[in-house]
């Protein structure tokens, strides 16, 4: 039973990281109907920024964390303006290839600047453990879960209680109608990319106590976060987080209880099963087409 609880907590913590990356996929897609396949690499770049501020410059953890989030929010706006906006309206395949190219570019630049070695960020939660009788839970994993819950609550308040959040929801529903109603759609889209990059950075920094940061970590985790977004329902913000947690828990349990090799396969088996039974995902809206 103790092993089950520890694997469950580990899976939820890793799934929260998947969920935050998936959240970035969903935010950009809802605002622009663009699938940003560089989302995982934005997480990687945010982790490297945090390592630079905290590990190399010696800044306080929280100051370095905030600095990395701010820097990546600005980078997200620039990436949208330079890479995506000029080709909006072109076939979706062109935009997808542009985001894939952006991901390759970011990985190459990160390798040239920070090298190819694995790096780790020391956090206030790296060493401590919570003991509950015979059960031992690491603070680093509990901190990831708590931070994800706080971040999701803040995003919910932003989208539902602020004018900018309302404008973003209106743009995601109907961009043309929002434009006619006087909403600055281009500015809203830039803010969406900024928030998406900031959320990805949070995922990268929260991931640091659990695993190492390297130039390909974004590609690896992005390939697992994308199915998480699909599993939850690609247009659903809560679904992205739930899908990420499910993928993380399934991966953790399969790695512990099933034979070697099932750890990476099991989440995709579950994904295919769910999509066969519920093609729109767990939280997606079902649209019945008339023939």
ZIJO-V116292 format. One line per field, one symbol per residue. ss: DSSP state (@ for helix, = for strand, . for the rest). phi: phi as a letter, one per 20 degrees, with the letter a starting at -180 (. if undefined). burial: # if it has 16 or more other ideal C-beta (glycine too) atoms within 10 Angstrom, else .. A space follows every 10 residues. Layout:
ss = ???
phi = ???
burial = ???
This chain:
ss = .@@@@@@@@@ @@@@@@@@@@ @@@@@@@@@@ @@......@@ @@@@@@@@@@ @@@@@@.... @@@@@@@@@@ @@@@@@@@@@ @@@@@@@... .@@@@@@@@@ @@@@@@@@@@ @@@@....=. ........== ==..====@@ @@@@@@@@@@ @@@@@@@@@@ @.@@@@@@@@ @@@.@@@@@@ ....@@@@@@ @@@@@@@@@@ @@@@@@@... ..=...@@@@ @@@@@@@@@@ @@....@@@@ @@@@@@@@@@ @@@@@@@... .@@@@@@@@@ @@@@@@@... .......... .
phi = .fffffffff fffffffgff ffffgfgfff ecldeefeff fffgffffff fffeeeemfg gfffgfffff ffffffffff feeegfdfnf gggfffffff ffffffffff ffedndffcc dfcfdfdfcd dcmeeccfff ffffffffff fffffffffd ccffffffff fffbffffff enffffffff ffffffffff fgfffffgfe bedbfdffff fffeffffff ffofedffff ffffffffff fffffeddfg ofgeeggfff gfffffebge nfdfeedeee e
burial = .....##.## ########## ########## ##.####### ########## #####...#. #..##.###. ###.###.## ..##...... ....#..##. .##..##..# ...#....#. #.#.##.... ......#### #####.##.. ##..#...#. ....#.##.# ##..#..#.. ..#.#..### ########## ########## ..###.###. ##.####### ########## ########## #####..... .##..###.# #..#.....# ####...... .
